[in-house]
């Protein structure tokens, strides 16, 4: 092997060196992010009061989509730049709007990061299931993680 064929391990760059904007959340964006779930709940009540049921249902679907997949995930990882107490308050209230437990979600999700793909990874378990069982898991998952979190030591129950 000559000098041209030797492997040079590339240096790992700090993510902040790649693009500092990846780590900057403007105040207007933070406010919009935190108010969006409340807007969808308000829209639900407006549409339900007008008996516009398809739009009311779409409001709940939008609430579920933006909270669980995005806003609550950001709150679970505490990356919105909020004080811990404020972050935890928003996690609790926003998840409560969707009839879920923010702290059970945090426990299960952080456990998922620590344990994937082990057999005790409750959040990643559906990846190993059949399609019908995975679809059913979507219906029961919130109950499952709530009971799972209740049985765990006092890790995140404040």
C-alpha positions in Angstrom: 0.0 0.0 0.0 1.5 3.3 -1.0 1.0 6.8 0.5 -1.9 7.6 -1.8 -3.9 4.5 -0.7 -3.6 5.0 3.0 -6.9 5.7 4.7 -7.2 9.1 6.4 -10.0 9.2 9.0 -12.0 12.3 8.4 -12.3 14.6 11.3 -15.7 15.0 12.9 -16.9 18.5 12.9 -18.9 20.1 15.6 -22.5 20.6 14.4 -22.4 24.2 15.3 -19.6 24.7 12.9 -21.8 23.3 10.1 -24.6 25.9 10.5 -25.2 27.9 13.6 -28.8 28.5 12.5 -29.6 24.9 13.3 -29.3 25.9 17.0 -31.0 29.3 16.9 -34.7 29.5 17.7 -36.1 33.0 17.4 -38.5 34.3 20.0 -41.4 34.7 17.5 -40.8 31.1 16.3 -40.8 29.8 19.9 -44.0 31.7 20.7 -45.7 30.4 17.6 -44.6 26.8 18.3 -45.9 26.9 21.9 -49.2 28.6 20.9 -50.0 26.3 17.9 -51.5 23.5 20.0 -53.8 25.9 21.8 -54.9 27.3 18.4 -55.9 23.9 17.2 -57.9 23.2 20.4 -59.6 26.6 19.9 -60.4 25.7 16.3 -61.9 22.4 17.4 -64.3 24.1 19.8 -65.2 26.7 17.2 -65.9 24.1 14.5 -67.7 21.8 16.9 -69.8 24.7 18.1 -70.7 25.4 14.5 -71.3 21.6 14.0 -68.7 21.5 11.2 -67.6 18.1 12.3 -65.1 17.3 9.5 -63.2 20.5 10.3 -63.4 19.8 14.0 -62.0 16.3 13.5 -59.2 17.7 11.3 -58.3 20.2 14.1 -57.8 17.2 16.5 -55.7 15.4 13.9 -53.6 18.5 13.3 -53.2 18.9 17.1 -52.0 15.3 17.4 -49.7 15.7 14.5 -47.9 18.9 15.5 -47.7 18.0 19.2 -46.5 14.4 19.4 -44.3 14.5 16.3 -42.8 17.9 16.8 -43.6 20.2 19.7 -43.8 17.7 22.5 -40.7 16.0 21.1 -38.8 19.3 21.3 -40.1 19.7 24.9 -39.1 16.1 25.8 -35.5 16.9 24.6 -35.7 20.4 26.2 -34.3 22.0 23.0 -36.7 25.0 22.8 -34.4 27.1 25.1 -36.9 27.3 27.9 -36.2 27.1 31.7 -36.7 23.6 32.9 -39.8 24.5 35.0 -41.4 26.3 32.0 -40.5 23.5 29.6 -42.0 20.9 32.0 -45.2 23.0 32.4 -45.7 23.3 28.6 -44.9 19.6 28.2 -47.6 18.7 30.7 -50.2 21.1 29.4 -49.7 20.5 25.7 -49.8 16.7 26.1 -52.9 17.1 28.4 -54.6 18.9 25.5 -54.3 15.7 23.5 -55.2 13.5 26.5 -51.7 12.1 26.9 -49.1 12.2 29.6 -46.1 14.3 28.7 -44.0 12.8 31.5 -44.8 9.2 30.4 -43.8 10.2 26.9 -40.6 11.7 28.1 -39.7 8.6 30.1 -40.5 6.3 27.2 -38.8 8.4 24.6 -35.6 8.9 26.5 -35.6 5.2 27.4 -35.9 4.5 23.7 -32.8 6.6 22.9 -30.9 4.8 25.7 -32.1 1.2 24.9 -32.9 1.0 21.1 -33.1 -1.8 19.8 -33.3 -3.8 23.0 -36.4 -5.8 23.9 -37.3 -3.4 26.7 -37.6 -0.4 24.3 -41.3 0.2 24.6 -41.3 3.0 21.9 -39.4 0.9 19.3 -41.3 -2.3 19.9 -43.8 -1.8 17.1 -41.0 -1.9 14.5 -40.7 -5.7 15.1 -44.5 -6.3 14.9 -46.7 -7.3 12.0 -48.6 -4.6 10.2 -52.0 -5.4 11.8 -50.4 -5.5 15.3 -48.5 -2.3 14.6 -51.8 -0.6 13.6 -53.4 -1.9 16.8 -50.3 -0.6 18.7 -51.2 2.9 17.5 -54.5 2.6 19.3 -53.2 1.3 22.6 -49.7 2.9 22.7 -50.6 5.9 25.0 -52.1 3.5 27.5 -49.1 1.3 27.3 -46.5 4.0 28.0 -48.6 5.4 30.8 -48.8 2.1 32.6 -45.1 1.5 31.8 -44.1 4.8 33.3 -46.2 4.3 36.4 -44.4 1.0 37.1 -40.9 2.6 36.8 -39.0 4.1 39.6 -39.5 7.8 40.3 -37.5 8.9 37.3 -39.7 11.7 35.9 -42.9 11.9 37.8 -42.7 15.3 39.3 
